[in-house]
Amino acid sequence: MKKIAKVIVDVPTMQTDQPFTYLVPQMLNQQLAVGMRVEVPFGNGNRHVQGFVLEIDTITDIEMANQNFQWKEIVSVLDLKPVLNDELLALADYMKGETYAFKITCLQTMLPSVMRTDYRKYIYITDELDESTRETLFYGLDEIAWEDAVAREILPQLMALRKQQKVDIRYEVATRNKVKTIRMVQSLKDFQQLEEIRLDLRKGSKKKEQLLNYLQQVGTEKKTSVKEMKELGFSTAVLNQAADNQWLKFVEKEAYRDPFAHQTFLKTAPLALNKEQAIAVNKIVSSMNTNQGLTYLLEGITGSGKTEIYLQVIAQALNEDKTAIMLVPEISLTPQMVQRFKSRFGEQVAVMHSGLSQGEKYDEWRKIERGEAQVVIGARSAVFAPINNLGVIIIDEEHEASYKQEETPRYHARDLAIWRSKYHHCPVVLGSATPSLESRARAQKQVYERLLLTQRANQAAALPTIAVIDMREEIQNKNTSSFSLVLQEKLRERIAKQEQSVLLLNRRGYSSFVMCRDCGYVLPCPNCDISLTLHMDTKSMKCHYCGHEERIPYKCPNCGGDKIRYYGTGTQKVEAELQQLIPESRILRMDVDTTRRKGAHEKILTAFGNGEADILLGTQMIAKGLDFPNVTLVGVLNADTALNLPDFRSSERTFQLLTQVSGRAGRAEKPGEVIIQSFNPEHYAIQLAQAQDYEDFYLKEMAVRHRGDYPPFYFTVQITASHPEENEAAKQMFRIAAKLRQGLSAQAILLGPTPNAILRVNNRYFYQVIVKYKKEPHLQALLQEILIETQKATAGGLKLSIDAEPMNFI
């Protein structure tokens, strides 16, 4: 009998969901497990590729002989233990069906990027080993290279030691990420031996005598960091000499990179809940205690205390020895959320989001995987946290589009969270002041249970008053500024009272585009069908799609004229204009450009929280979740930006954004005020945001969606083909559309094929088809067939994406 393994391999040109069978070499028999990554030979050239073990079985010699193919062996294992457990492997099966992606892509998405890169591996000692084992396996060193262990065929012994928690593995990545270690000092001599050495010292060796005294005090078990030794006055030279004399040895101790080491978190106690909050907590905890995988929609006005509900539900989960995942939509929300969670739960919290370095992400993932963290906070990908015994999953601001991944696999974190909740029989909580129409409709159909919060948690904090300013009248009154006269006056008032303001502008950069006044030429991106955006800080023109950058033209490239003018409004331009209008104002700008550097979000928010600025000016990232008690004024400079987009969700997004940003005002004792500037003040999304009436908006928007046959009344799928040649992209899309027409029922609606709203991006041409349907039992199989059939064309430059329930149609 021989062992065989079914392995799904990573072959970029021709992906397949078909696992390949490999022989397990004798030396890996005991070590190999499902969920491990392996190196295997593949194809005629036997090139080495990475794969995941999905299944292990046995085969007889007779069965082997009956197979008419050349058996290949696994070359090596890349892990000492599985990196994906049974749950995540099962989730990958669900994911590939829902997102029309290949299984290998789903599996790789679940791991931190540091584990998806090329790396070298080392096995290091984590506990005491007897001298002969250490000498035989490790040559007396603290670690050995993985390749060395493979060559010497000692992996089975190392696996046994790993089970005893005496050794572990570290990955050294091409980007130089590795397990962080601290150099420690440990005495090699006992008290009596050190005393004998001390008596033999020549007179005047004060430092050596002090060192011997210290080593006698701490004994042979305690390890002291070299940094601490230096602080005690022992130089590197003294320590090196002591090591040469065999008095002490240097050992490396693993340490986690802590992204929050510079912060202090003061312990907080649970707050008293109002009646509505208490009902919500009791319902969620009750389904947690009775192992029910229910989904709750926690719909609460801004400032209604949703975060405190999350904290108290998670506290109950921890009391029951269960764990929790808490998802937030953006990095900008994470600093404040981390502050609240770390203050309540301390070291039990691990954080996973894109603002961390590769090494920090890897360390946080290992903390979760080792069971050292019980609460995981993070953006979308934290839904894959390798956490066991889940008690609750919470998704804050559940309506946010950022929970949907834009690249393959195009998963929605909400769907995966609900799948994991069914697996663990635990509740999911979807929290929002403005739920997505899909979630609210599911609550109406009682697929989700709706929990309502109608009052602010802080009784003193009334909802802010909201005024809508018609910018058409401002222009008639000869005010061409980005700021209405009312908003200018309110900003000055706040500065005089030493209160703070938040200004939202839904666009970054200095202005939208540069145009020649003589011939009307607009500077385009050479790679995309879109104009370039002016950025004054770098004195350049940038494309927000492909990243192309060039200098600002001083003469028109078309007619040679010098009447180049800037049009539109961006955050940089507004900042300059505001500084001119109100010179005494201290402004902090928060957009993609000012938050590129690591820790920039946190730095800006901390500075604003400390009162170092009067005005926080920013894009969408400042609209959600932020809680500053001194903010009493919120201004929305251009409420119409999203309304003007040809997307069926534009009204919903506008209403949500206005409601969310309005909620930043007056969250403490001081009353809040909101000024919304609009060229379209009669639009129902703006009117109902002013009235803060989500229910009325929901009813109106549902009627609009029903008339247009859009979600939540219809399911949607967007199929996009792109190619460097426009003809090829169009041809493929027409073939796909013809195949869909044959396979779909008469009830399905097919839109297209059409060129995308922006036809060319990064020198690729995009064509799309949209399918709207209510019930198409054969659609999933048909789309999988299309995906497989277009694999050959991908070698010729075609890229095909299938997006179920897309967040954008443009």
C-alpha atoms as one frame of an Amber mdcrd trajectory, in Angstrom:
protein
   0.000   0.000   0.000   1.264   3.452  -0.877  -0.046   6.875   0.137  -1.335
   9.235  -2.542  -2.378  12.886  -2.267  -4.851  14.901  -4.334  -3.273  18.297
  -4.946  -4.778  21.420  -6.523  -1.952  23.184  -8.357  -1.202  26.793  -9.264
  -0.732  26.980 -13.040  -1.329  30.623 -14.054  -1.825  30.088 -17.818  -4.274
  27.178 -17.643  -6.124  27.093 -14.334  -8.223  24.061 -13.506 -10.317  22.939
 -10.559  -9.257  19.354 -11.238  -6.932  18.110  -8.471  -3.941  16.013  -9.605
  -2.874  12.806  -7.867   0.694  12.495  -6.595   2.566   9.742  -4.785   3.600
  10.626  -1.238   7.325   9.815  -0.717   8.022   7.443   2.174   9.800  10.172
   4.174   6.656  12.375   4.096   4.189   9.611   5.048   3.839  10.694   8.669
   4.195  14.400   8.049   1.815  15.191   5.185  -1.659  16.471   6.111  -4.657
  17.954   4.314  -4.414  21.765   4.136  -0.627  21.875   3.717   1.121  23.527
   0.786   3.420  21.323  -1.258   5.907  21.633  -4.111   5.089  19.292  -7.001
   6.375  18.611 -10.547   3.813  19.536 -13.214   3.419  19.108 -16.968   5.767
  17.636 -19.551   8.702  19.752 -18.393   8.087  18.759 -14.742   8.419  22.379
 -13.671   7.943  22.819  -9.950   4.727  24.539  -8.856   2.987  25.148  -5.551
  -0.186  23.274  -4.630  -2.532  22.583  -1.712  -3.238  19.066  -0.439  -7.015
  18.450  -0.573  -7.148  14.741   0.210  -4.858  11.869   1.278  -5.644   8.256
   0.371  -3.952   4.886  -0.106  -3.448   2.789  -3.235  -2.300  -0.796  -3.777
   0.560  -1.749  -6.123  -1.969  -3.555  -8.347  -4.172  -0.440  -8.605  -1.083
   1.608  -9.442  -0.040  -0.798 -12.166  -3.532  -0.616 -13.702  -3.305   3.164
 -14.119  -1.910   4.034 -17.527   0.013   7.163 -16.580   3.417   8.102 -15.208
   3.163   8.567 -11.418   4.861  11.656 -10.038   5.980  12.245  -6.446   5.515
  15.289  -4.222   8.889  17.075  -4.104   8.550  18.683  -0.668   6.118  20.120
   1.861   6.137  23.872   2.483   4.646  23.714   5.976   5.180  21.824   9.209
   1.423  21.911   9.812  -1.675  22.732   7.719  -2.123  26.419   6.900  -5.794
  25.902   5.966  -8.169  23.898   8.147 -11.176  21.815   7.017 -13.526  24.794
   7.412 -11.503  27.081   5.130 -11.091  24.309   2.542 -14.875  23.847   2.524
 -15.356  27.639   2.326 -13.114  27.677  -0.791 -15.522  25.215  -2.484 -18.467
  27.497  -1.716 -16.489  30.564  -2.797 -15.395  29.240  -6.190 -19.018  28.473
  -7.094 -20.332  31.860  -5.981 -17.517  34.003  -7.416 -16.728  32.059 -10.632
 -13.075  31.807  -9.637 -10.683  28.860  -9.640 -10.234  27.058  -6.325  -6.470
  27.707  -6.157  -7.166  31.475  -6.321  -9.679  31.177  -3.470  -7.191  29.203
  -1.333  -4.406  31.721  -1.933  -6.734  34.633  -1.092  -7.269  33.149   2.387
  -3.591  33.453   3.352  -1.669  36.623   4.223   0.316  37.837   1.197   3.581
  37.097   3.010   2.708  33.408   2.654   1.829  33.731  -1.004   5.295  34.944
  -1.994   8.527  33.092  -2.758  10.337  32.455   0.466  13.037  30.483   2.191
  12.093  28.439   5.221  13.911  27.812   8.482  13.126  25.467  11.367  14.038
  26.980  14.716  14.123  25.734  18.316  11.382  27.053  20.616  12.057  24.936
  23.718  14.885  23.014  25.405  16.291  20.077  23.387  18.696  17.495  24.752
  22.285  18.022  23.640  22.580  15.005  21.312  19.303  15.870  19.458  20.394
  19.479  19.114  23.806  18.395  17.829  22.423  15.757  15.417  19.560  17.771
  13.942  20.663  21.389  14.381  24.510  21.091  14.412  24.278  22.756  17.838
  22.714  25.895  16.259  19.366  27.554  17.017  17.927  26.987  13.546  18.546
  25.203  10.252  17.445  25.856   6.665  14.468  23.822   5.420  16.431  22.681
   2.352  19.056  21.230   4.691  16.376  19.271   6.619  14.948  17.925   3.322
  18.393  16.927   2.011  19.232  15.128   5.267  15.752  13.478   5.386  15.125
  14.539   8.973  11.673  16.118   8.494   9.821  13.237  10.235  11.903  13.779
  13.421  11.306  17.538  13.209   7.559  16.942  12.773   7.543  14.866  15.948
   9.367  17.687  17.782   6.837  20.186  16.405   3.998  18.156  17.943   5.837
  18.484  21.276   6.067  22.276  20.592   9.866  22.164  20.715  10.447  23.523
  17.188   8.567  25.784  14.799   8.953  27.189  11.298   9.674  30.685  10.055
   9.432  31.989   6.514  12.054  34.345   5.140  10.389  36.104   2.268  11.950
  37.710  -0.797  10.845  41.043   0.718  12.970  40.145   3.785   9.979  39.555
   6.038  10.846  37.103   8.741   9.973  36.188  12.284  11.271  39.021  14.427
  13.744  37.943  17.107  15.272  39.699  20.102  18.836  38.880  21.127  18.924
  37.566  24.680  21.673  36.654  27.129  21.547  33.445  29.216  24.024  32.294
  31.833  25.907  29.045  31.094  27.257  28.632  34.639  25.534  27.989  37.946
  26.031  30.127  41.060  29.023  28.150  42.407  30.854  28.047  39.064  30.414
  31.826  38.676  31.703  32.332  42.227  34.875  30.382  41.390  35.387  32.511
  38.242  34.877  35.682  40.296  37.533  34.665  42.832  40.041  34.134  39.987
  39.430  37.601  38.468  42.326  40.001  38.548  41.793  43.101  40.625  40.240
  46.107  38.907  37.947  44.058  36.611  34.897  45.897  37.950  32.597  45.423
  34.940  33.313  41.703  34.767  32.671  41.362  38.498  29.363  43.241  38.147
  28.391  40.967  35.245  29.188  37.826  37.248  27.114  39.193  40.165  24.205
  39.816  37.823  24.419  36.319  36.287  24.480  34.813  39.798  21.308  36.755
  40.679  19.322  35.691  37.607  20.482  32.055  37.424  20.694  29.802  34.372
  16.963  29.827  33.478  16.278  33.568  33.039  17.033  35.245  29.719  17.740
  38.999  29.596  17.639  41.058  26.393  20.918  42.559  25.168  19.135  45.938
  25.129  18.324  45.559  28.847  21.925  44.476  29.580  23.229  47.616  27.896
  20.807  49.720  29.959  22.356  48.056  33.058  25.757  49.298  31.893  27.222
  46.192  30.193  28.770  47.057  26.826  28.733  44.811  23.727  32.486  44.202
  24.202  31.989  42.949  27.794  29.129  40.622  26.735  31.064  39.263  23.710
  34.094  38.553  25.919  31.884  36.774  28.483  30.432  34.658  25.653  33.976
  33.803  24.451  34.817  32.768  28.041  31.709  30.480  28.058  30.130  32.379
  30.976  27.018  33.110  28.953  25.496  32.495  25.535  23.423  34.603  23.155
  20.005  33.212  22.240  17.378  34.552  19.841  13.860  34.842  21.251  10.882
  35.251  18.932   8.936  38.508  19.334   5.810  39.692  17.563   5.915  42.954
  15.645   3.294  45.000  17.456   1.798  47.759  15.262   0.291  49.322  18.405
   3.381  49.207  20.650   3.586  53.019  20.663   0.004  53.360  21.918  -1.366
  53.074  25.420  -4.845  51.656  25.881  -6.615  52.613  29.103  -8.936  49.854
  30.291 -12.620  50.701  29.785 -15.674  49.242  31.504 -18.995  48.347  29.813
 -21.419  51.275  29.595 -25.019  51.164  30.784 -27.305  50.215  27.898 -30.631
  51.820  27.082 -33.694  49.615  26.567 -33.234  49.184  22.785 -29.528  48.359
  23.140 -30.254  45.815  25.904 -32.898  44.058  23.756 -30.412  43.813  20.859
 -27.618  42.406  23.072 -29.952  39.858  24.699 -31.282  38.590  21.350 -27.811
  38.178  19.807 -26.370  36.537  22.957 -29.368  34.228  23.214 -28.824  32.877
  19.665 -25.094  32.546  20.446 -25.824  30.495  23.564 -28.307  28.278  21.724
 -25.937  27.764  18.737 -28.225  29.343  16.146 -26.672  30.674  12.939 -29.102
  33.594  12.636 -28.375  36.860  10.794 -29.357  40.097  12.568 -29.686  43.479
  10.854 -28.844  46.044  13.543 -30.321  49.234  12.115 -29.547  52.217  14.319
 -29.363  55.960  13.729 -25.869  57.505  13.866 -24.678  57.744  17.468 -27.158
  55.112  18.709 -24.411  53.065  20.395 -23.927  50.195  17.951 -20.249  49.843
  18.926 -21.117  49.332  22.595 -23.524  46.545  21.552 -20.680  44.912  19.585
 -18.344  45.164  22.591 -20.832  43.663  25.041 -21.827  40.816  22.691 -18.140
  39.954  22.165 -17.521  40.111  25.934 -20.270  37.494  26.359 -18.666  35.328
  23.647 -15.293  35.493  25.457 -16.998  34.551  28.748 -18.229  31.388  27.004
 -14.669  30.632  25.730 -15.753  31.554  22.213 -14.095  33.891  19.703 -15.265
  36.785  17.508 -14.591  38.462  14.158 -15.344  42.169  13.735 -15.201  43.620
  10.208 -14.898  47.339   9.452 -15.038  48.742   5.908 -11.948  50.956   5.730
  -8.529  51.508   7.268  -9.647  54.996   8.298 -12.163  53.422  10.696  -9.684
  50.970  12.139  -7.636  53.275  14.462 -10.691  54.354  16.476 -12.193  50.847
  16.449  -8.877  49.320  17.549  -8.646  51.911  20.348 -12.089  50.865  21.654
 -11.515  47.128  21.339  -7.972  47.101  22.749  -9.146  49.283  25.648 -11.866
  46.729  26.421 -10.153  43.408  25.571  -6.405  44.173  25.643  -4.044  41.500
  24.304  -6.915  39.274  23.155  -7.327  41.485  20.059  -5.538  40.879  16.726
  -5.834  43.387  13.888  -5.789  42.543  10.155  -5.874  45.352   7.582  -3.894
  46.743   4.657  -2.339  49.553   6.722  -0.016  47.049   8.460   3.385  46.063
   7.114   3.816  42.571   5.630   5.647  41.432   8.766   2.990  42.840  11.113
   0.224  41.113   9.121   2.101  37.833   9.264   2.597  38.108  13.038  -1.060
  39.004  13.625  -2.124  36.009  11.470   0.163  33.687  13.471  -1.279  35.014
  16.751  -4.776  34.102  15.492  -3.703  30.757  14.043  -1.961  29.786  17.312
  -5.055  30.658  19.341  -3.319  33.571  21.113  -5.978  36.088  19.981  -9.701
  35.613  20.535 -10.996  38.778  18.821 -10.083  39.652  15.224 -10.697  43.170
  13.884 -10.044  43.964  10.273 -11.208  44.952   6.828 -12.728  42.574   4.247
 -10.035  39.831   4.244 -10.279  39.355   8.039 -13.327  37.183   7.240 -10.743
  34.434   6.478  -9.129  34.630   9.941  -8.094  31.053  10.939  -9.994  31.324
  14.205 -11.755  28.418  15.919 -14.921  28.134  18.013 -16.509  31.277  16.588
 -19.187  32.829  18.808 -20.181  35.853  16.696 -19.287  37.672  13.468 -20.022
  41.404  13.260 -19.961  43.524  10.091 -20.038  47.259  10.866 -21.342  49.680
   8.198 -22.592  46.622   6.319 -23.794  48.720   3.360 -20.248  49.663   2.349
 -19.127  48.712  -1.179 -15.575  47.993   0.069 -16.789  44.658   1.521 -16.918
  43.418  -2.078 -13.551  42.535  -3.616 -13.013  44.070  -7.059 -10.441  41.475
  -8.245 -10.814  37.711  -8.639 -12.179  36.059  -6.518 -14.912  38.710  -6.388
 -16.354  37.717  -3.021 -18.586  39.743  -0.701 -17.434  39.499   2.920 -21.080
  39.472   4.085 -21.844  36.253   2.149 -18.739  34.490   3.481 -19.510  35.656
   7.034 -23.000  34.148   6.772 -21.491  30.881   5.460 -19.062  30.745   8.404
 -21.888  31.508  10.840 -23.818  28.491   9.553 -20.667  26.358   9.876 -20.108
  27.444  13.496 -23.830  27.789  14.386 -23.264  31.342  15.593 -24.996  34.675
  14.843 -23.927  37.322  12.301 -24.654  40.968  13.107 -24.925  43.422  10.196
 -24.787  46.950  11.606 -25.642  50.196   9.800 -27.531  53.467  10.102 -28.354
  53.099   6.390 -28.512  49.380   5.488 -28.084  48.332   1.870 -31.427  47.885
   0.149 -30.648  44.170  -0.303 -30.159  43.654   3.466 -33.187  45.745   4.421
 -35.351  43.799   1.923 -34.102  40.492   3.401 -35.082  41.762   6.860 -38.540
  42.615   5.509 -38.842  39.054   4.176 -37.632  37.821   7.609 -34.538  36.169
   6.154 -32.662  38.446   8.608 -34.031  39.550  11.975 -34.203  43.347  12.276
 -33.087  45.035  15.506 -33.945  48.732  15.630 -32.174  51.557  17.539 -34.148
  54.811  17.275 -32.412  57.003  19.857 -28.876  58.241  20.440 -27.005  56.381
  23.185 -25.886  59.675  24.718 -29.217  61.237  25.773 -27.670  64.720  25.676
 -26.708  64.305  22.021 -29.705  65.200  19.870 -29.559  64.521  16.135 -27.945
  67.447  14.291 -30.018  70.014  12.434 -29.509  69.794   8.660 -29.785  72.632
   6.155 -29.594  72.211   2.353 -28.075  75.132   0.423 -29.048  75.605  -3.242
 -25.735  76.393  -4.974 -27.575  77.693  -8.067 -28.730  80.667  -5.964 -25.151
  81.235  -4.737 -23.977  81.557  -8.361 -26.863  83.963  -9.132 -25.663  86.034
  -6.169 -22.162  86.160  -7.754 -20.600  83.735  -5.228 -18.445  81.389  -7.365
 -16.543  79.943  -4.384 -16.784  76.252  -3.370 -18.217  77.539  -0.072 -21.684
  79.023   0.296 -21.855  82.237   2.352 -23.753  80.341   5.090 -21.029  77.682
   5.354 -18.269  80.317   5.468 -20.050  82.091   8.323 -20.657  78.827  10.246
 -16.980  77.812   9.889 -15.819  81.175  11.308 -18.329  80.805  14.188 -16.907
  77.387  15.084 -13.318  78.655  15.065 -14.332  81.545  17.351 -16.000  79.078
  19.771 -12.949  76.725  19.560 -15.138  73.974  18.150 -14.259  71.731  15.204
 -15.699  71.167  11.736 -15.587  68.329   9.206 -15.817  69.081   5.466 -16.566
  66.371   2.920 -15.574  66.652  -0.728 -16.052  63.589  -2.849 -12.980  64.037
  -5.019  -9.223  64.034  -4.493  -6.553  65.953  -6.359  -6.418  69.689  -7.093
  -9.038  69.937  -9.818 -10.767  67.554 -12.146  -9.050  68.349 -15.408  -6.944
  70.836 -17.384  -8.447  72.418 -20.519  -7.254  74.843 -23.206  -9.548  77.882
 -23.367  -8.655  78.419 -27.050  -9.401  75.017 -28.600 -11.149  73.084 -25.792
  -8.427  70.378 -25.653  -8.508  68.351 -22.394  -5.273  66.570 -21.447  -6.005
  62.805 -21.739  -4.278  59.759 -20.246  -2.261  58.027 -23.011  -3.297  54.575
 -21.656  -6.972  55.147 -20.753 -10.020  56.895 -22.203 -10.160  59.421 -19.370
  -8.709  62.855 -18.629  -5.760  63.324 -16.261  -6.265  64.892 -12.827  -4.148
  67.802 -11.605  -2.167  67.254  -8.375  -0.584  70.457  -7.056   1.481  68.840
  -4.255   3.542  66.892  -6.827   3.037  69.536  -9.585   1.882  66.785 -11.934
  -1.024  65.330 -13.890  -2.075  61.819 -12.757  -4.414  59.117 -14.007  -6.496
  57.677 -11.168  -7.010  54.451 -13.175  -3.562  53.324 -14.370  -1.228  55.570
 -12.341   0.289  57.360 -15.391   1.942  60.648 -14.382   3.309  63.584 -16.381
   4.186  67.238 -15.803   1.591  70.033 -16.012   1.507  71.484 -19.556   2.093
  75.223 -19.886   1.197  75.236 -23.595  -1.662  73.386 -25.250  -0.267  70.231
 -26.938  -3.026  70.585 -29.542  -2.996  74.256 -30.665   0.110  75.611 -28.902
  -1.940  78.248 -27.061  -1.073  79.281 -23.510  -4.613  79.635 -22.148  -4.442
  76.427 -20.058  -7.012  76.574 -17.244  -7.977  74.290 -14.321 -11.592  73.076
 -14.083 -13.506  71.253 -11.368 -12.718  71.021  -7.687 -10.486  68.640  -5.753
  -9.444  68.415  -2.101  -6.124  70.220  -2.650  -7.819  73.130  -4.430 -10.505
  73.396  -1.743  -7.832  73.422   0.959  -6.028  76.320  -0.781  -9.333  78.186
  -1.288 -10.375  77.675   2.329  -7.010  78.914   3.602  -7.536  82.087   1.547
 -11.136  82.604   2.708 -10.431  81.913   6.399  -6.673  82.510   6.912  -6.899
  81.846  10.665  -8.171  78.257  10.124  -5.933  75.267  10.832  -6.774  72.594
   8.244  -5.983  68.881   8.069  -6.569  67.185   4.706  -7.394  63.465   4.583
  -7.544  61.749   1.201  -5.706  58.989  -0.666  -2.784  61.338  -1.343  -2.194
  62.364   2.291  -2.684  58.842   3.705  -0.332  56.806   1.498   2.306  56.416
   4.208   1.971  53.765   6.885   0.204  55.101   9.980  -0.900  58.318   8.203
  -4.634  57.757   8.901  -3.973  57.331  12.583  -1.634  60.334  12.714  -4.158
  62.696  11.077  -7.074  61.466  13.236  -4.999  61.687  16.440  -3.914  65.240
  15.591  -7.544  66.234  14.926  -8.720  64.499  18.113  -6.065  66.417  20.073
  -7.456  69.709  18.768  -4.448  70.505  16.558  -6.752  71.601  13.720 -10.082
  73.414  13.399 -11.185  71.730  10.170 -10.813  68.165   8.876 -11.246  68.225
   5.102 -11.496  64.912   3.331 -13.025  62.474   0.896 -15.435  59.609   1.717
 -13.010  58.133   4.253 -13.982  60.797   6.825 -17.719  60.121   6.479 -17.980
  56.989   8.582 -17.513  55.849  12.132 -15.401  58.760  13.383 -16.332  60.013
  16.830 -14.965  63.398  17.947 -16.959  65.113  20.733 -15.793  68.619  19.718
 -17.100  68.370  16.118 -20.254  70.485  15.922 -20.348  71.346  12.213 -20.291
  69.133   9.130 -20.235  70.605   5.646 -20.848  68.625   2.435 -19.408  70.684
  -0.427 -20.785  68.733  -3.397 -23.647  66.424  -2.513 -24.367  65.749  -6.206
 -21.099  63.992  -7.183 -22.444  60.426  -6.871 -25.950  61.410  -8.075 -24.562
  62.273 -11.495 -23.104  58.817 -12.122 -25.049  56.509 -14.472 -25.355  53.755
 -11.862 -28.585  52.377 -10.388 -27.091  52.649  -6.866 -26.189  56.367  -7.184
 -29.186  57.615  -5.136 -28.606  54.996  -2.440 -24.900  55.876  -2.187 -25.680
  59.599  -1.963 -28.266  59.083   0.769 -25.927  56.786   2.745 -22.962  59.135
   2.452 -24.937  62.213   3.513 -26.516  60.381   6.453 -23.175  58.936   7.565
 -21.269  62.220   7.386 -24.143  64.087   9.096 -23.770  61.656  11.988 -20.264
  63.001  12.724 -21.761  66.235  14.134 -22.931  66.818  17.696 -22.091  63.401
  19.145 -21.506  64.755  22.668 -23.195  67.524  24.712 -22.694  70.305  22.133
 -25.460  70.461  19.469 -24.487  69.606  15.897 -25.259  71.311  12.616 -24.939
  70.053   9.032 -24.776  72.124   5.829 -25.358  70.212   2.578 -24.479  72.136
  -0.612 -26.221  70.935  -3.767 -27.084  71.968  -7.335 -29.953  69.459  -7.180
 -31.602  70.121  -3.798 -35.003  68.741  -4.875 -33.668  65.201  -5.374 -35.338
  62.758  -2.970 -31.975  61.328  -1.794 -30.928  64.805  -0.584 -34.361  65.742
   0.776 -34.662  62.495   2.777 -31.078  62.692   4.039 -32.009  66.149   5.371
 -35.104  64.667   7.033 -32.949  61.709   8.278 -35.736  59.402   7.173 -34.251
  56.046   6.098 -37.640  54.287   5.969 -39.129  56.748   3.506 -35.975  56.567
   1.377 -36.136  52.761   1.417 -39.739  52.762   0.146 -39.070  55.354  -2.591
 -35.864  53.677  -3.771 -37.487  50.216  -3.780 -40.190  51.571  -6.101 -37.502
  52.950  -8.449 -35.632  49.610  -8.416 -38.836  47.689  -9.075 -39.599  49.809
 -12.145 -36.073  49.311 -13.490 -35.865  45.550 -12.753 -32.821  46.005 -10.507
 -31.675  44.395  -7.201 -33.096  43.461  -4.797 -35.919  42.449  -7.192 -33.487
  40.820  -9.631 -30.129  39.086  -9.252 -27.377  40.445 -11.515 -24.171  39.144
 -13.096 -21.668  41.281 -15.000 -19.381  39.559 -17.522 -16.445  41.670 -18.742
 -13.885  40.817 -21.424 -10.745  42.883 -21.956  -7.949  42.667 -24.537  -5.145
  44.929 -25.892  -7.007  44.775 -29.263 -10.520  46.272 -29.241 -11.724  43.872
 -31.971 -10.729  40.821 -29.927 -12.491  42.061 -26.762 -15.687  42.809 -28.742
 -15.570  39.490 -30.645 -15.237  37.439 -27.433 -18.058  39.368 -25.778 -20.426
  38.795 -28.726 -19.624  35.045 -28.645 -20.345  34.932 -24.900 -23.610  36.889
 -25.325 -24.764  34.444 -28.035 -24.033  31.475 -25.749 -25.937  33.130 -22.881
 -28.980  33.797 -25.087 -29.131  30.110 -25.990 -28.839  28.927 -22.373 -31.072
  31.436 -20.534 -34.833  31.378 -20.188 -37.081  34.043 -21.739 -37.536  35.624
 -18.289 -33.847  36.629 -18.020 -32.862  40.120 -19.210 -29.607  40.470 -21.167
 -28.058  43.953 -21.474 -25.290  44.295 -24.053 -22.726  43.543 -25.269 -21.593
  47.172 -24.905 -18.238  48.889 -24.414 -17.589  49.795 -20.761 -18.261  53.391
 -19.680 -14.490  53.896 -19.893 -13.628  51.773 -22.920  -9.824  51.759 -22.533
  -7.942  51.425 -19.237  -4.208  50.771 -19.099  -4.135  50.034 -22.847  -6.779
  47.329 -22.584 -10.264  47.573 -24.167 -13.267  46.527 -22.063 -16.645  45.164
 -23.232 -19.426  43.899 -20.975 -22.719  42.029 -20.756 -25.118  42.232 -17.812
 -27.577  39.454 -16.979 -30.602  40.253 -14.780 -32.595  37.268 -13.588 -34.914
  35.923 -10.883 -34.450  32.184 -11.257 -32.032  30.593 -13.712 -31.089  27.095
 -12.452 -28.627  26.526 -15.347 -26.871  29.898 -15.196 -24.102  28.888 -12.759
 -23.123  25.856 -14.859 -23.286  27.955 -18.044 -20.974  30.618 -16.619 -18.520
  27.968 -15.357 -18.499  26.514 -18.891 -17.765  29.969 -20.377 -14.933  30.425
 -17.844 -13.300  27.111 -18.829 -13.823  27.665 -22.573 -12.092  31.063 -22.547
  -8.988  29.635 -20.834  -7.218  29.103 -24.182  -7.942  32.684 -25.233  -6.299
  33.959 -22.017  -2.926  32.819 -23.393  -3.568  35.251 -26.272  -4.115  38.217
 -23.961  -7.834  37.952 -23.143  -8.974  38.571 -19.571 -12.468  37.504 -18.558
 -14.163  38.419 -15.315 -17.534  37.203 -14.043 -18.897  39.333 -11.230 -21.987
  38.105  -9.370 -23.905  41.018  -7.824 -21.454  43.758  -8.952 -21.271  46.934
  -6.880 -20.718  49.100  -9.994 -21.969  48.780 -13.553 -19.687  51.538 -14.879
